[in-house]
Amino acid sequence: MGIAVQRTGATSYDYVNRAGSFLYEPAGSVHTLQCVEDNTRVWFHMTGSNINLDEAGNITSVTDGGLTLEFYLAMCEQQGLPRPNVLVG
């Protein structure tokens, strides 16, 4: 499960979320976050694990908040971006 609170404008679906918007994403949600305003800020809260299945119902991957954060930090480093100041707990 994912929860996002928009601090500034962004879109992931057919509509634009504006500052203060709240978005709940159940398992299986597929989208690409696009920022439509400069300096877009989004707060994400991930709970539990995301289990991905193939057409036959076999588990293909399992991710959670910790693994997602590791991937995000690795992508920042790979692109030469500074390590962001993120909160974890």
N, C-alpha and C positions, 0 to 999 in steps of 0.2 A: 504494500500500500504506500502511496506517496501523497504528501500534502504539500502544496506550494502556496505561499502568500506573496503576492506581487507587491513590490515596493515602488516600481515604476512600470511602464507599459511593456508587455510582451505577449506573444501569441504562440500557441501550440496547436490550436485547432482551427475551426472555421470562424472563430471570433477572437477579438483582442481583449485580453485582461488588462485592466488599468490599475493604477495604484490603489491598494486596499482590496483588490479582488482575492477571493479564496478559491482554490481549485483542489478538488479531491480526485485522485486517479486510482481506480481499482486495478487489480492485476489484469494484464492483457492490454492495457492502454498503449497505443503506439502513436508516436508523434515526434516532431522535431521542434525544439524551443527556438523561436526566432525573436530577437529583440527589435522592437520597432521604435524605440526611443534611445537616445544617447544615455550612457551610464545606467542602464537597466539593472535593477537589483531584485533578486528573487530569493526568498528563503525556502529551502526544502527541508522536509522532515520525512525520513524513511523509517518505516516500521516493518519488522519481519523480513522474510526472505522472498525473493522473486524467483520462482522456479519456471524455467522455460522448457516447453515440450515440443517434440516434433509431431508430425501428422499422426503417427502411430501411438502417441501418448508416452513416448520414452523421454526421460529427462535429458536435455541437452546441455543445460547449464543452470547454476544456482548463483545468484548474487544477493548481496545485502548492502546495507549502508556503509559498512567498513570497506568492503571490496570496491564499491562505487567511489568512495573517497580516495582510496589508493590509486585507482585508475585515473581519476580527475587530476590528482597531484602529479602523476607520471606524465600525463598529457601536457600539463602546464610546463613541466621541466623540459619535455621533448621540444616544445615550441619556443623555449627560451623565455617563458613568462615567469615572473617572480612567484614564489610560493604564497598563495593567498592566505590571509588571516581568517581561518574558518573555526567555527566552534564545534566541538564534538563532546559527547558525554554519554 
